[in-house]
Amino acid sequence: MKKLTIIGGGPAALMLAAQINIDKYQVVIYEKKKTVGRKFLVAGEGGLNLTYNSSPDELINQYHPSKFMGPIINKFTNKDLINWLNKEDIPTFIGSSNRVFPEFDIKPIQVLKKIIELISAKKIEFQLNKKWSGWDDEGNLNFEDSESIKSDIIVFALGGASWKVTGSDGLWSNQFKEKGVNIAPFRAANCAFEVDWNKKFIKIHEGKPLKNIALAFDDCVSKGELVVSKFGLEGNAIYALSKKIQDKLLNQVNAQIYLDLKPTLTIEQLKIKYKNSRESKITDILKKDLNLDRTAISILKQFSDKNTFSNPDLILKKIKAIPIIIKSAGKLEEAISSLGGIDLDEINENFHLKKINNSYAIGEMLDWYAPTGGYLLQGCFSMGFSLASHLNNLDVN
Ligand SMILES: Cc1cc2nc3c(=O)[nH]c(=O)nc-3n(C[C@H](O)[C@H](O)[C@H](O)COP(=O)(O)OP(=O)(O)OC[C@H]3O[C@@H](n4cnc5c(N)ncnc54)[C@H](O)[C@@H]3O)c2cc1C
């Protein structure tokens, strides 16, 4: 039987282990932390969004590059993931925004425990507190404070570079660079962005949400919500644009986004509401007839001069497109995911690393991007599943 070593204990690794054929492989998972799945648990803190309920094509469109992710997602779709979870006694539900979560009474730790239990039941061994530190001269795997080990097949699933406390620190990139593997620099994704708020505004509105808004950037529009923070803006509407904004910030000192406070209404519809208003003060019209809250009105004021604010035509146009300058991205450490990692040209269609024999890489350590909404976990689970299918089909004896 061939020895299969999986290094890293995140969702990508766990799905691989759950799907691997143990009649073919003797499997050991090495994890440097004292427990596996720490980032999975952090992901669950605000509601464990496991995947997104949409057609496979719509799902795939959310990934970058979708050409790379398409075949992987098609092998293990959102429906497959939901069916698998349900089969493993992890019931799920589809939320109002089409996000998929474990049923209300099931905590993320219970989901993780179930997955660990089913892997352990396959007699797959977990070696915890074992930090991989590179290769020796013979190509064996080195672990800190342990003897080096020899393995027939090695799968790296070491994660990205955000939320270091979970173990995903991206430090593995140094060892891979020494082997000549191209690594794109890590950058924050699904992160906060810096806005120069006026002091008075932020004192009052820090932490306030902007619901049912849309953001436009270049040719993309993202609907959802935002939260005003001291640093700038957070929330799913801006996370979905994070790769594009980050790419712009690589070449320009800042980026301009446009905030639409009323994405469901056209300017014409806003004009009718305005005209039919019984109020005389513009702030009252905005509040009562256009249903804008204090934070939305204050943002509008901050980014409009007096002339615009007192002119119905100009202010209604502004409501649909408030120009906001983004100065920088938030810290990588605090980001939900990272851009960068192993260049996709370094692996073949089965995740095999071209420059390192018998070695594969899956999960967030590869250079792909998806917005929040369950796409990240879906991507990692699909990669674990796809690699397991490939390895299960190999003629290894
Ligand atoms: C705050 C937050 C909220 C999130 N919410 C969601 C969400 O709701 N939905 C969603 O889809 N995604 C979410 N994500 C993203 C999701 O958690 C990650 O995309 C996913 O965990 C990545 O899985 P992975 O298997 O690639 O790696 P990781 O989960 O990062 O696991 C990698 C593992 O490798 C281990 N490791 C690293 N280096 C070594 C080494 N040298 N030796 C041994 N072990 C090592 C690490 O300790 C870690 O356990 C969220 C992330 C964060 C931070």
The ligand as a Tripos MOL2 file, in Angstrom:
@<TRIPOS>MOLECULE
LIG
   53    58     1     0     0
SMALL
NO_CHARGES

@<TRIPOS>ATOM
      1 C1        -12.9920   35.4730    9.4030 C.3       1 LIG1
      2 C2        -13.1790   34.4690    8.3030 C.ar      1 LIG1
      3 C3        -14.4620   34.1240    7.9030 C.ar      1 LIG1
      4 C4        -14.6420   33.2270    6.8470 C.ar      1 LIG1
      5 N1        -15.9080   32.8820    6.4820 N.ar      1 LIG1
      6 C5        -16.1040   32.0320    5.4620 C.ar      1 LIG1
      7 C6        -17.4130   31.6180    5.1070 C.ar      1 LIG1
      8 O1        -18.3890   31.9290    5.8070 O.2       1 LIG1
      9 N2        -17.5640   30.8390    4.0000 N.ar      1 LIG1
     10 C7        -16.4930   30.4450    3.2510 C.ar      1 LIG1
     11 O2        -16.6890   29.7830    2.2270 O.2       1 LIG1
     12 N3        -15.2300   30.7310    3.6280 N.ar      1 LIG1
     13 C8        -15.0080   31.5220    4.7000 C.ar      1 LIG1
     14 N4        -13.7330   31.8290    5.0820 N.ar      1 LIG1
     15 C9        -12.5930   31.2850    4.2990 C.3       1 LIG1
     16 C10       -12.2910   29.8000    4.5930 C.3       1 LIG1
     17 O3        -12.2420   29.5840    5.9850 O.3       1 LIG1
     18 C11       -10.9300   29.4390    3.9480 C.3       1 LIG1
     19 O4        -10.9920   29.7360    2.5720 O.3       1 LIG1
     20 C12       -10.5940   27.9570    4.1280 C.3       1 LIG1
     21 O5        -10.4800   27.6310    5.4950 O.3       1 LIG1
     22 C13        -9.2960   27.5960    3.4270 C.3       1 LIG1
     23 O6         -9.1190   26.2180    3.5490 O.3       1 LIG1
     24 P1         -7.7210   25.4940    3.2920 P.3       1 LIG1
     25 O7         -7.9820   24.0440    3.5020 O.co2     1 LIG1
     26 O8         -7.1570   25.9140    1.9940 O.co2     1 LIG1
     27 O9         -6.7290   26.0510    4.3840 O.3       1 LIG1
     28 P2         -6.8590   26.4690    5.9060 P.3       1 LIG1
     29 O10        -8.2260   26.3300    6.4290 O.co2     1 LIG1
     30 O11        -6.2040   27.7820    5.9830 O.co2     1 LIG1
     31 O12        -5.9720   25.3590    6.6220 O.3       1 LIG1
     32 C14        -4.5900   25.2420    6.4060 C.3       1 LIG1
     33 C15        -4.0000   24.4490    7.5600 C.3       1 LIG1
     34 O13        -2.6190   24.2040    7.2910 O.3       1 LIG1
     35 C16        -1.9200   24.2790    8.5190 C.3       1 LIG1
     36 N5         -0.5160   24.5680    8.2290 N.ar      1 LIG1
     37 C17         0.0130   25.6970    7.6860 C.ar      1 LIG1
     38 N6          1.3480   25.5980    7.6030 N.ar      1 LIG1
     39 C18         1.6930   24.3720    8.1030 C.ar      1 LIG1
     40 C19         2.9270   23.6810    8.2670 C.ar      1 LIG1
     41 N7          4.1020   24.2400    7.9240 N.pl3     1 LIG1
     42 N8          2.9170   22.4240    8.7950 N.ar      1 LIG1
     43 C20         1.7190   21.8410    9.1650 C.ar      1 LIG1
     44 N9          0.5300   22.4560    9.0420 N.ar      1 LIG1
     45 C21         0.5090   23.7150    8.5050 C.ar      1 LIG1
     46 C22        -2.6000   25.4210    9.2460 C.3       1 LIG1
     47 O14        -2.3550   25.3670   10.6460 O.3       1 LIG1
     48 C23        -4.0560   25.1900    8.8820 C.3       1 LIG1
     49 O15        -4.7300   24.3960    9.8290 O.3       1 LIG1
     50 C24       -13.5060   32.6720    6.1700 C.ar      1 LIG1
     51 C25       -12.2210   32.9900    6.6110 C.ar      1 LIG1
     52 C26       -12.0510   33.8780    7.6760 C.ar      1 LIG1
     53 C27       -10.6520   34.1990    8.1330 C.3       1 LIG1
@<TRIPOS>BOND
     1     1     2 1
     2     2     3 ar
     3     2    52 ar
     4     3     4 ar
     5     4     5 ar
     6     4    50 ar
     7     5     6 ar
     8     6     7 ar
     9     6    13 1
    10     7     8 2
    11     7     9 ar
    12     9    10 ar
    13    10    11 2
    14    10    12 ar
    15    12    13 ar
    16    13    14 ar
    17    14    15 1
    18    14    50 ar
    19    15    16 1
    20    16    17 1
    21    16    18 1
    22    18    19 1
    23    18    20 1
    24    20    21 1
    25    20    22 1
    26    22    23 1
    27    23    24 1
    28    24    25 2
    29    24    26 1
    30    24    27 1
    31    27    28 1
    32    28    29 2
    33    28    30 1
    34    28    31 1
    35    31    32 1
    36    32    33 1
    37    33    34 1
    38    33    48 1
    39    34    35 1
    40    35    36 1
    41    35    46 1
    42    36    37 ar
    43    36    45 ar
    44    37    38 ar
    45    38    39 ar
    46    39    40 ar
    47    39    45 ar
    48    40    41 1
    49    40    42 ar
    50    42    43 ar
    51    43    44 ar
    52    44    45 ar
    53    46    47 1
    54    46    48 1
    55    48    49 1
    56    50    51 ar
    57    51    52 ar
    58    52    53 1
@<TRIPOS>SUBSTRUCTURE
     1 LIG1         1 GROUP 0 **** ****
